[in-house]
């Protein structure tokens, strides 16, 4: 595919990437979850840098979740709106999948980390490039208990430094983990689209828990 755009709004990092033939244009902003203010301007800037008109885009990609409730909604609604207006397909990728993408060389478990508030983390466990857990919502103690069988563990993702790696030997955090991963999101998006085709318009974000607004309205019970 010649022109593909991805947006990553799952965390406090705002990432946008454009693939134009064999060239890549990527921008990452630490905007403190002000994605609603910055996303469209960043998209337009990336398109300008790549000398690409919106009508030239062939596929749009965004994060499926887990992640920030508001961030995921902003990213997905923007992508869906653009896809509808431009009459082009869109797809999504699990947040932990693209955060772990490219670390299959690591001899142990790779664990993407996103701050889920309330002393909990959205995360996943990967080994040799494959997910062995699915997306999780765990406390640090719960996560470390699941990782006891792994001699070496690499924590990556935008909030990986929040995990205490001095609790036992063999725990490391990725010094580049807080960098943007919108290119990895885009690459996986192309692969998913080529394998499965476009997503249905009714598809929505993956939430592992209720939002604060839902809890306030309905309580924290199922």
C-alpha positions in Angstrom: 0.0 0.0 0.0 1.4 3.4 -1.0 -0.3 5.8 1.5 -1.2 4.7 5.0 -1.8 6.8 8.1 -1.8 5.6 11.8 -2.7 7.4 15.0 -1.8 6.3 18.5 -3.9 7.9 21.3 -3.9 5.1 23.8 -1.6 6.9 26.4 -0.3 10.4 27.2 1.8 10.1 24.1 0.2 11.3 20.9 1.7 9.5 17.9 1.0 9.9 14.2 2.8 8.1 11.3 2.5 8.3 7.6 3.8 5.8 5.1 4.2 7.1 1.6 5.6 4.4 -0.7 9.0 3.7 0.8 9.2 6.8 3.0 8.1 7.3 6.6 7.0 10.4 8.4 6.4 10.1 12.2 5.7 12.5 15.0 5.3 11.9 18.7 4.1 14.5 21.2 3.9 14.2 25.0 0.8 16.3 25.3 -0.7 15.1 28.6 -3.8 13.5 27.0 -4.7 16.7 25.2 -5.3 14.6 22.1 -8.6 16.3 21.2 -6.7 19.6 20.8 -3.7 18.3 19.0 -4.6 15.2 16.9 -6.1 16.8 13.7 -3.4 19.5 13.6 -0.7 16.8 13.9 -2.3 14.7 11.2 -2.5 17.7 8.8 1.2 18.5 9.6 2.3 15.0 8.8 0.4 15.0 5.6 2.0 18.3 4.7 5.5 17.0 5.5 4.8 14.0 3.3 3.3 16.1 0.5 0.2 13.8 0.7 -3.4 14.9 0.2 -6.1 13.3 2.4 -7.7 11.8 -0.8 -4.5 9.9 -1.5 -4.7 7.8 1.7 -5.6 4.2 1.2 -5.9 2.9 4.8 -6.2 4.3 8.3 -5.1 2.6 11.5 -5.6 3.3 15.2 -5.2 1.6 18.5 -7.9 -0.8 19.6 -7.0 -0.5 23.3 -6.5 -1.0 26.1 -5.5 2.5 27.2 -6.9 5.8 28.1 -10.7 5.8 27.7 -10.8 9.3 26.3 -7.7 8.8 24.2 -9.0 5.7 22.6 -12.4 7.3 21.8 -10.7 10.3 20.2 -8.4 8.3 18.1 -11.1 5.8 16.9 -13.7 8.5 16.2 -11.2 10.5 14.2 -10.1 7.6 12.2 -13.7 6.4 11.6 -14.8 9.9 10.6 -11.9 10.2 8.1 -12.5 6.7 6.7 -16.2 7.5 6.2 -15.5 10.8 4.6 -12.7 9.6 2.3 -14.5 6.3 1.6 -11.4 4.2 2.6 -11.0 1.3 5.0 -9.7 1.4 8.5 -8.4 -1.2 11.0 -7.1 -1.4 14.6 -4.4 -3.1 16.5 -4.3 -4.2 20.2 -2.2 -1.6 22.0 0.1 -4.2 23.7 0.7 -5.9 20.3 2.3 -2.8 18.7 4.1 -1.8 21.9 5.8 -5.3 22.0 6.4 -5.5 18.2 10.0 -5.9 17.2 11.2 -7.3 20.5 11.1 -11.0 19.5 14.9 -11.1 19.9 14.7 -10.6 23.7 15.6 -13.9 25.6 12.6 -13.8 28.0 9.3 -12.1 28.5 8.5 -8.7 27.0 5.8 -6.8 28.9 4.3 -3.5 27.5 3.1 -1.2 30.3 0.5 1.5 30.3 -0.6 3.3 33.5 -4.2 2.3 34.2 -4.4 4.5 37.3 -5.5 3.2 40.8 -2.0 1.5 41.1 -2.9 -0.8 38.2 -1.4 -1.3 34.7 -2.7 -2.3 31.3 -0.2 -4.8 30.1 0.5 -8.1 28.2 3.1 -10.8 28.3 5.0 -11.7 25.1 7.6 -14.3 24.3 9.5 -14.7 21.0 7.1 -12.1 19.4 3.9 -13.9 20.4 1.3 -13.0 23.0 0.9 -15.5 25.8 -1.5 -13.6 27.9 -3.8 -11.3 26.0 -4.4 -7.8 27.3 -4.4 -7.6 31.1 -5.4 -5.1 33.8 -3.2 -5.9 36.8 -1.6 -4.5 39.9 2.2 -4.5 40.0 2.2 -7.4 42.5 -0.2 -9.5 40.3 1.9 -8.8 37.3 5.2 -9.7 39.0 3.7 -13.0 40.2 2.8 -13.9 36.7 6.4 -13.3 35.6 8.1 -15.4 38.3 8.8 -18.2 35.8 10.7 -15.9 33.5 14.4 -15.5 34.2 14.5 -12.3 32.2 11.8 -9.7 31.7 11.9 -6.5 29.7 9.3 -3.9 30.5 8.5 -1.5 27.6 5.8 0.9 26.6 5.2 4.6 27.6 4.9 3.8 31.4 7.5 1.0 31.8 9.7 3.0 34.2 6.9 2.9 36.8 7.6 -0.8 37.4 10.2 -1.5 40.2 12.8 -3.5 38.5 14.9 -3.9 41.6 12.5 -6.3 43.2 14.5 -9.3 41.8 17.4 -9.9 39.3 16.5 -10.2 35.7 14.0 -7.4 35.5 14.8 -4.5 33.1 13.0 -1.5 31.7 13.4 -0.3 28.1 15.2 3.0 28.0 13.4 3.7 24.7 10.0 2.5 25.9 8.6 6.0 26.2 9.2 6.7 22.5 6.4 6.7 20.1 5.3 3.4 18.4 2.9 4.7 15.7 5.2 3.2 13.0 4.8 -0.2 14.6 1.1 0.4 14.8 1.0 1.2 11.1 3.1 -1.8 10.1 0.8 -4.2 12.0 -2.3 -2.4 10.7 -1.2 -3.1 7.1 -0.6 -6.8 7.9 -4.0 -7.1 9.6 -5.8 -5.4 6.7 -4.1 -7.6 4.1 -5.1 -10.7 6.1 -8.6 -9.8 7.4 -9.8 -6.8 5.4 -11.4 -3.7 6.8 -13.2 -3.5 10.1 -16.9 -3.1 10.4 -18.1 0.4 11.1 -19.7 -0.8 14.4 -16.3 -1.8 15.8 -15.2 0.0 19.0 -12.4 0.3 21.5 -11.4 -2.5 23.8 -12.0 -1.5 27.4 -10.8 -3.8 30.2 -12.8 -2.0 32.9 -15.6 0.5 33.3 -14.8 4.2 32.9 -15.1 6.5 35.9 -18.3 8.0 34.4 -19.8 4.5 34.2 -18.9 3.7 37.7 -20.4 6.9 38.9 -23.6 6.2 37.1 -24.0 2.4 37.6 -21.6 1.4 40.3 -18.6 -1.0 40.1 -20.6 -4.2 39.8 -21.3 -6.4 36.7 
